[in-house]
Amino acid sequence: MAEKKKPVGKLIIYGICSVALYTLLLTNQELINQNFGRGGWYALLPIVTAFVFSFIHGNFTSYFWTVLGVEAKRKKEVK
Amino acid sequence: MHDIAQTVSNFVDLNWMNMTYLFIVGFVGGLVSGFIGSGGAFVLTPGMMSMGVPGLVAVASNMCHKFPKAFVGAIKRAKYGQVDVKLGLIMGASAEAGVLIGAQIQENIKKSFGDAGSNLYVSMAFVIVLAIVGGFVLRDAFKSMKNNKTEVEEEKVTKIARWVQSVNIPGTMVYFKSIDRKISILFTVPLGFATGMLAATIAVGGFIGVPAMIYILGVPSLMASATELVIAFVMGLGGSFKYALHGFVDIRLSMIILAGSLFGVQLGAIGTTYVKGYMIKLVMGTIMIIVLFSRGLMVPVYSAQLGIIPALGDMTVKILKNVSFSMMVLALFTGAFIVLKALWKGIREEKRSIAQEKPQEVR
């Protein structure tokens, strides 16, 4: 079982980035509320934010379960 | 300027209680949607509204967490070879059209019959669709469960699907890898459209999309639920942008829900690699039937508001509302429980089988 190395390094890097993103979001609420709710071209702000968070936090959560040992079944044949 | 001021006041203050609640419901919703392709919205939207978030902002913010969640889930499940991207994109595009028409119908009903009218319409849509489709899915899940005890290969393609696959309309035939043959897009377009209509009405298009892919197109359940994530992504992205144009998305709410739901969606996606197709149907059918009863309870409330039936006492309305919401939560948690149990069992069995293989290798 121990053949595969666990991606602890990546988990930590993405974890730090994810925490940083959420800290930014929650400490600048006023600024964000003022600009993200403007509509028009400002509509791109929430969309881009959602993609950035999904990339960083998505990787973090993926490595999180891998490091905990929750992984997909090895040989899964999809019919 | 006035508009901006108004929008800003649409965004509520967040406290730790609210954030923890959104995180947890996000996680459970993500777990379910990673597994069956959608879910969670029916608890999140009313949940946000109970925190004081205006209805439209709740719907918009929920949608803006849905598309990145579906995106991450779809990528994960594509790694397991379960996603038919082409089918997802084609159905997603027609679903967009369905969303637009569905939203228009909603608006017209609201204009003519007010809030109670639109609520009644939504509840009736829930009850009718869930009773017919949910009942069918759950019955089929139990049937395949029995057949599976004997380990005979699982999913039989339905008669309708066999017919759909046999029809050849020149100029409209497209090859889909999930069915491994060409079918006419004249079949996929209305199905996508219906998915979008339902999504615009009850927020969970997957309750039509997934069963339609399984029973009408003949897509295996695991692939259907994975492909639904692509449809949800396309619909969610378009919808979020539309709401964001008017400044309705509260990105803080969306991202806090996303924080929990990405943990869930990963786990739900991993869970699908341990189960057979009928488990998708079982989870989906179970949730649909519980939600059906939950919404059914609200039908007399809205009917009374419209004067169709005699008025109900305040206490009765309050009890019905609370029981109905609790049942929604129950539906989501029941689904999550079945997913976690299947995942737990699957991992344990695999560890056992690896442990058994080991000594043989040494010999």
Interface residues (C-beta under 8 A of the other chain):
Chain A: M1 Y22 L25 L26 Q29 I32 N33 Q34 F36 G37 R38 G39 G40 Y42 A43 L44 L45 P46 I47 T49 A50 F51 F53 S54 H57 G58 F60 T61 S62 F64 W65 V70 E71 A72 K73 R74 K76 V78 K79
Chain B: D3 I4 T7 V8 N10 F11 L14 C64 H65 F67 P68 K69 F71 V72 I75 K76 Y80 G81 Q82 E153 E154 E155 P220 L222 M223 L237 S240 F241 A244 L245 H246 G247 F248 V249 D250 I251 R252 S254 M255 L258 A259 L262 F263 V265 Q266 L267 A269 I270 T273 Y274 L343 G346 I347 E350 I354
